Amino acid sequence: MCIIRPYIASGVASVLAYCINGGWFDRVMTIIEMFIGG
């Protein structure tokens, strides 16, 4: 859960997610960030 909040506030969490999940989660976050506009 501590990953979800930061990714909304900053793309830095995308890097964190990449390190934790190996990359697939980073793709998901990138798409979501596009929808959010951040």
N, C-alpha and C positions, 0 to 999 in steps of 0.2 A: 504493500500500500504506500509505503514511503517513496515509491518511485512515481506513482501516479500524480501526486500533487506538484512536485518540482517540474515535471515535464510540461505541465500546463503553464507554469510561470516562466520556464526557460528551456531552451533546447539543450542545455547542458546535460539534462537527464537522459537525453537520447544517447549520449556517449556512455553514461552510467549503465543504461539499459543494455547497450551493446556489450559491455564488459561482463554483465551478469548473465545475459541470456544468449550470448554468442552471435548476435546480429539480427535474428529474425524479428525480435521485439523492437529493434531500432527502426525497422521498416514500417512496422505498425504505427509507431509513434510519429514517424515522419508523415504518414498519411493523415493521422489524426490532427497533427499540427497544421496541416494544410487546410483542413476543415475549420479549425479554430481561427486560423489566420495569423498564427504566431510562429 
